[in-house]
Amino acid sequence: MALSHAQLRRWYVAYNKRWFGGKLPDDMDLFYAPDDKAHGLAICHENGERMIKIDTAIAGSRWAKMTLLHECNHHYTGDFTHGVRFQAGMARLATLGAFRGIW
């Protein structure tokens, strides 16, 4: 699948509604960008601006979907490490079936 920022936005909107109860910001800045260190990154600036970056190497793939869910979970739980809240959020997503068909 080709690199598509519009597709990334559609996934985000659908995931926010289905798996996060619409609690993530509608104006989340989502983008693909090259990253040699990580598949994705959840960013929350001190001014409240929030972003999710997905590595271009996985753009449009099932890996991008899993990474997007992972990064959304960082924002949803407010845990930008992989601590207890983040882990509980990932377990919640798995229990609800968010990864079915992509993992």
TIRO-2110 file (N, C-alpha, C; in Angstrom, 1 decimal):
// TIRO-2110
0.9, -1.2, 0.0, N, 1, A
0.0, 0.0, 0.0, CA, 1, A
0.9, 1.2, 0.0, C, 1, A
0.5, 2.2, -0.7, N, 2, A
1.3, 3.4, -0.9, CA, 2, A
1.2, 4.3, 0.4, C, 2, A
2.2, 5.2, 0.5, N, 3, A
2.2, 6.1, 1.6, CA, 3, A
1.0, 7.1, 1.5, C, 3, A
0.2, 7.1, 2.5, N, 4, A
-1.0, 8.0, 2.4, CA, 4, A
-1.3, 8.5, 3.8, C, 4, A
-1.1, 9.9, 3.9, N, 5, A
-1.5, 10.5, 5.1, CA, 5, A
-3.0, 10.5, 5.4, C, 5, A
-3.7, 10.6, 4.3, N, 6, A
-5.2, 10.5, 4.4, CA, 6, A
-5.7, 9.2, 5.0, C, 6, A
-5.0, 8.1, 4.6, N, 7, A
-5.4, 6.8, 5.1, CA, 7, A
-5.0, 6.7, 6.6, C, 7, A
-3.9, 7.3, 7.0, N, 8, A
-3.5, 7.3, 8.4, CA, 8, A
-4.5, 8.1, 9.2, C, 8, A
-5.0, 9.2, 8.7, N, 9, A
-6.0, 10.0, 9.4, CA, 9, A
-7.3, 9.1, 9.5, C, 9, A
-7.7, 8.4, 8.4, N, 10, A
-8.9, 7.6, 8.5, CA, 10, A
-8.8, 6.5, 9.6, C, 10, A
-7.7, 5.9, 9.6, N, 11, A
-7.4, 4.8, 10.7, CA, 11, A
-7.5, 5.5, 12.0, C, 11, A
-6.9, 6.6, 12.2, N, 12, A
-6.9, 7.3, 13.5, CA, 12, A
-8.3, 7.6, 14.0, C, 12, A
-9.1, 8.2, 13.1, N, 13, A
-10.5, 8.6, 13.4, CA, 13, A
-11.3, 7.3, 13.8, C, 13, A
-11.2, 6.3, 13.0, N, 14, A
-11.9, 5.0, 13.3, CA, 14, A
-11.4, 4.4, 14.6, C, 14, A
-10.1, 4.4, 14.9, N, 15, A
-9.6, 3.8, 16.1, CA, 15, A
-10.0, 4.6, 17.3, C, 15, A
-10.0, 5.9, 17.2, N, 16, A
-10.3, 6.8, 18.3, CA, 16, A
-11.8, 6.5, 18.7, C, 16, A
-12.6, 6.4, 17.7, N, 17, A
-14.1, 6.2, 18.0, CA, 17, A
-14.3, 4.8, 18.6, C, 17, A
-13.7, 3.8, 17.9, N, 18, A
-14.0, 2.4, 18.3, CA, 18, A
-13.3, 1.9, 19.6, C, 18, A
-12.0, 2.3, 19.7, N, 19, A
-11.2, 1.7, 20.8, CA, 19, A
-10.9, 2.7, 21.9, C, 19, A
-11.0, 4.0, 21.7, N, 20, A
-10.7, 5.0, 22.7, CA, 20, A
-11.8, 5.9, 23.1, C, 20, A
-13.0, 5.5, 22.7, N, 21, A
-14.2, 6.2, 23.1, CA, 21, A
-14.3, 7.7, 22.6, C, 21, A
-13.5, 8.0, 21.6, N, 22, A
-13.5, 9.4, 21.1, CA, 22, A
-12.8, 10.3, 22.0, C, 22, A
-12.0, 9.8, 22.9, N, 23, A
-11.3, 10.7, 23.9, CA, 23, A
-10.0, 11.2, 23.4, C, 23, A
-9.5, 10.8, 22.3, N, 24, A
-8.2, 11.4, 21.7, CA, 24, A
-8.6, 12.6, 21.0, C, 24, A
-7.6, 13.6, 20.9, N, 25, A
-7.9, 14.9, 20.2, CA, 25, A
-8.3, 14.7, 18.7, C, 25, A
-9.3, 15.4, 18.3, N, 26, A
-9.7, 15.3, 16.8, CA, 26, A
-8.6, 15.9, 16.0, C, 26, A
-7.8, 16.9, 16.6, N, 27, A
-6.8, 17.6, 15.8, CA, 27, A
-5.4, 17.0, 16.0, C, 27, A
-5.3, 15.8, 16.4, N, 28, A
-4.0, 15.1, 16.5, CA, 28, A
-3.2, 15.3, 15.2, C, 28, A
-2.0, 15.7, 15.3, N, 29, A
-1.2, 15.8, 14.1, CA, 29, A
-0.6, 14.4, 13.8, C, 29, A
-0.9, 13.8, 12.7, N, 30, A
-0.5, 12.5, 12.3, CA, 30, A
0.3, 12.6, 11.0, C, 30, A
1.5, 11.9, 11.0, N, 31, A
2.3, 12.0, 9.8, CA, 31, A
3.2, 10.8, 9.7, C, 31, A
3.6, 10.5, 8.5, N, 32, A
4.7, 9.6, 8.2, CA, 32, A
6.0, 10.3, 8.0, C, 32, A
7.0, 9.8, 8.6, N, 33, A
8.4, 10.4, 8.4, CA, 33, A
9.4, 9.3, 8.7, C, 33, A
10.5, 9.3, 8.0, N, 34, A
11.5, 8.3, 8.2, CA, 34, A
12.1, 8.3, 9.6, C, 34, A
12.3, 7.1, 10.1, N, 35, A
12.8, 7.0, 11.5, CA, 35, A
13.6, 5.7, 11.6, C, 35, A
14.9, 5.8, 11.7, N, 36, A
15.7, 4.6, 11.8, CA, 36, A
15.7, 4.0, 13.2, C, 36, A
15.1, 4.6, 14.2, N, 37, A
15.2, 4.1, 15.6, CA, 37, A
13.9, 3.5, 16.1, C, 37, A
12.7, 3.9, 15.5, N, 38, A
11.4, 3.4, 16.0, CA, 38, A
10.4, 3.4, 14.9, C, 38, A
9.5, 2.5, 15.0, N, 39, A
8.3, 2.4, 14.0, CA, 39, A
7.4, 3.6, 14.2, C, 39, A
7.3, 4.1, 15.4, N, 40, A
6.4, 5.2, 15.7, CA, 40, A
6.8, 6.0, 16.9, C, 40, A
6.2, 7.1, 17.1, N, 41, A
6.5, 8.0, 18.2, CA, 41, A
5.3, 8.8, 18.6, C, 41, A
5.0, 8.8, 19.9, N, 42, A
3.9, 9.7, 20.4, CA, 42, A
4.5, 10.9, 21.1, C, 42, A
4.1, 12.0, 20.7, N, 43, A
4.7, 13.3, 21.1, CA, 43, A
3.7, 14.1, 21.8, C, 43, A
4.0, 14.7, 23.0, N, 44, A
3.1, 15.6, 23.6, CA, 44, A
4.0, 16.8, 24.1, C, 44, A
3.8, 17.9, 23.4, N, 45, A
4.6, 19.1, 23.8, CA, 45, A
4.0, 19.8, 25.0, C, 45, A
4.9, 20.6, 25.7, N, 46, A
4.5, 21.3, 26.9, CA, 46, A
3.3, 22.3, 26.6, C, 46, A
3.1, 22.7, 25.4, N, 47, A
2.0, 23.6, 25.0, CA, 47, A
0.7, 22.9, 24.7, C, 47, A
0.8, 21.5, 24.9, N, 48, A
-0.4, 20.7, 24.7, CA, 48, A
-0.6, 20.1, 23.3, C, 48, A
0.3, 20.6, 22.4, N, 49, A
0.2, 20.0, 21.0, CA, 49, A
0.6, 18.5, 21.0, C, 49, A
-0.2, 17.7, 20.3, N, 50, A
0.0, 16.3, 20.3, CA, 50, A
0.3, 15.8, 18.9, C, 50, A
1.2, 14.8, 18.8, N, 51, A
1.5, 14.3, 17.4, CA, 51, A
1.7, 12.8, 17.5, C, 51, A
1.5, 12.1, 16.4, N, 52, A
1.9, 10.8, 16.2, CA, 52, A
2.7, 10.7, 14.9, C, 52, A
3.9, 10.2, 15.0, N, 53, A
4.7, 9.9, 13.8, CA, 53, A
4.8, 8.4, 13.6, C, 53, A
4.6, 8.0, 12.3, N, 54, A
4.8, 6.6, 11.9, CA, 54, A
5.9, 6.6, 10.9, C, 54, A
6.8, 5.6, 11.0, N, 55, A
7.9, 5.5, 10.1, CA, 55, A
7.5, 5.2, 8.7, C, 55, A
8.0, 5.9, 7.7, N, 56, A
7.6, 5.7, 6.3, CA, 56, A
7.9, 4.2, 5.9, C, 56, A
8.9, 3.5, 6.5, N, 57, A
9.2, 2.2, 6.1, CA, 57, A
8.0, 1.2, 6.3, C, 57, A
7.1, 1.5, 7.2, N, 58, A
5.9, 0.6, 7.4, CA, 58, A
4.6, 1.2, 6.9, C, 58, A
4.7, 2.3, 6.2, N, 59, A
3.5, 3.1, 5.8, CA, 59, A
2.5, 2.2, 5.1, C, 59, A
1.2, 2.3, 5.5, N, 60, A
0.1, 1.6, 4.9, CA, 60, A
0.0, 0.1, 5.2, C, 60, A
0.9, -0.4, 6.0, N, 61, A
0.9, -1.8, 6.3, CA, 61, A
0.2, -2.2, 7.6, C, 61, A
0.0, -3.4, 7.9, N, 62, A
-0.6, -3.9, 9.2, CA, 62, A
0.3, -3.4, 10.3, C, 62, A
1.6, -3.3, 10.1, N, 63, A
2.6, -2.8, 11.1, CA, 63, A
2.3, -1.4, 11.4, C, 63, A
1.9, -0.6, 10.4, N, 64, A
1.5, 0.8, 10.6, CA, 64, A
0.2, 0.9, 11.5, C, 64, A
-0.7, 0.0, 11.3, N, 65, A
-1.9, 0.0, 12.1, CA, 65, A
-1.6, -0.4, 13.5, C, 65, A
-0.8, -1.4, 13.7, N, 66, A
-0.4, -1.8, 15.1, CA, 66, A
0.3, -0.7, 15.8, C, 66, A
1.2, 0.0, 15.1, N, 67, A
2.0, 1.1, 15.6, CA, 67, A
1.1, 2.3, 16.0, C, 67, A
0.2, 2.5, 15.1, N, 68, A
-0.8, 3.6, 15.4, CA, 68, A
-1.6, 3.3, 16.6, C, 68, A
-2.1, 2.1, 16.8, N, 69, A
-2.8, 1.8, 18.0, CA, 69, A
-1.8, 1.9, 19.3, C, 69, A
-0.6, 1.5, 19.1, N, 70, A
0.4, 1.6, 20.2, CA, 70, A
0.6, 3.1, 20.6, C, 70, A
0.8, 3.9, 19.6, N, 71, A
1.0, 5.4, 19.8, CA, 71, A
-0.2, 6.1, 20.4, C, 71, A
-1.4, 5.7, 19.9, N, 72, A
-2.6, 6.2, 20.4, CA, 72, A
-2.8, 5.9, 21.9, C, 72, A
-2.4, 4.7, 22.2, N, 73, A
-2.4, 4.2, 23.6, CA, 73, A
-1.6, 5.1, 24.5, C, 73, A
-0.4, 5.5, 24.1, N, 74, A
0.4, 6.4, 24.8, CA, 74, A
-0.4, 7.7, 25.2, C, 74, A
-1.0, 8.3, 24.2, N, 75, A
-1.8, 9.5, 24.4, CA, 75, A
-3.0, 9.2, 25.3, C, 75, A
-3.7, 8.1, 25.1, N, 76, A
-4.9, 7.8, 25.8, CA, 76, A
-4.6, 7.6, 27.3, C, 76, A
-3.5, 6.9, 27.6, N, 77, A
-3.1, 6.6, 29.0, CA, 77, A
-2.3, 7.7, 29.6, C, 77, A
-1.7, 8.6, 28.8, N, 78, A
-0.9, 9.6, 29.4, CA, 78, A
0.5, 9.1, 29.8, C, 78, A
0.8, 7.9, 29.5, N, 79, A
2.0, 7.2, 29.8, CA, 79, A
2.9, 7.2, 28.6, C, 79, A
3.9, 8.0, 28.5, N, 80, A
4.7, 8.1, 27.4, CA, 80, A
6.0, 7.2, 27.5, C, 80, A
6.0, 6.4, 28.5, N, 81, A
7.0, 5.3, 28.6, CA, 81, A
6.2, 4.0, 28.3, C, 81, A
6.7, 2.9, 28.8, N, 82, A
6.0, 1.7, 28.6, CA, 82, A
5.7, 1.1, 30.0, C, 82, A
5.2, 2.1, 30.9, N, 83, A
5.0, 1.8, 32.3, CA, 83, A
3.6, 1.0, 32.5, C, 83, A
3.2, 1.0, 33.7, N, 84, A
2.1, 0.2, 34.2, CA, 84, A
0.8, 0.7, 33.5, C, 84, A
0.5, 2.0, 33.4, N, 85, A
-0.7, 2.5, 32.7, CA, 85, A
-0.7, 2.1, 31.2, C, 85, A
0.5, 2.3, 30.6, N, 86, A
0.6, 1.9, 29.2, CA, 86, A
0.3, 0.5, 29.0, C, 86, A
1.0, -0.4, 29.8, N, 87, A
0.8, -1.8, 29.6, CA, 87, A
-0.7, -2.2, 29.9, C, 87, A
-1.3, -1.6, 30.8, N, 88, A
-2.7, -1.9, 31.1, CA, 88, A
-3.6, -1.5, 29.9, C, 88, A
-3.2, -0.4, 29.3, N, 89, A
-4.0, 0.1, 28.1, CA, 89, A
-3.8, -0.9, 26.9, C, 89, A
-2.6, -1.4, 26.7, N, 90, A
-2.3, -2.4, 25.7, CA, 90, A
-3.1, -3.7, 25.9, C, 90, A
-3.1, -4.1, 27.2, N, 91, A
-3.9, -5.3, 27.5, CA, 91, A
-5.4, -5.1, 27.3, C, 91, A
-5.9, -3.9, 27.6, N, 92, A
-7.3, -3.6, 27.3, CA, 92, A
-7.6, -3.6, 25.8, C, 92, A
-6.7, -3.1, 25.0, N, 93, A
-6.9, -3.1, 23.6, CA, 93, A
-6.9, -4.5, 23.1, C, 93, A
-6.0, -5.3, 23.5, N, 94, A
-5.9, -6.7, 23.1, CA, 94, A
-7.2, -7.5, 23.5, C, 94, A
-7.7, -7.3, 24.8, N, 95, A
-8.9, -7.9, 25.3, CA, 95, A
-10.1, -7.5, 24.4, C, 95, A
-10.2, -6.3, 24.0, N, 96, A
-11.3, -5.8, 23.2, CA, 96, A
-11.2, -6.2, 21.8, C, 96, A
-10.1, -6.7, 21.3, N, 97, A
-10.0, -7.2, 20.0, CA, 97, A
-9.4, -6.2, 19.0, C, 97, A
-8.8, -5.2, 19.5, N, 98, A
-8.3, -4.1, 18.6, CA, 98, A
-7.2, -4.7, 17.6, C, 98, A
-6.5, -5.7, 18.0, N, 99, A
-5.4, -6.2, 17.2, CA, 99, A
-5.8, -7.4, 16.3, C, 99, A
-7.1, -7.8, 16.4, N, 100, A
-7.5, -8.9, 15.6, CA, 100, A
-7.4, -8.6, 14.1, C, 100, A
-6.8, -9.5, 13.4, N, 101, A
-6.6, -9.4, 12.0, CA, 101, A
-5.4, -8.6, 11.6, C, 101, A
-4.7, -7.9, 12.6, N, 102, A
-3.5, -7.2, 12.2, CA, 102, A
-2.3, -7.7, 13.0, C, 102, A
-2.5, -8.5, 14.0, N, 103, A
-1.4, -9.0, 14.8, CA, 103, A
-1.3, -10.5, 14.7, C, 103, A
END
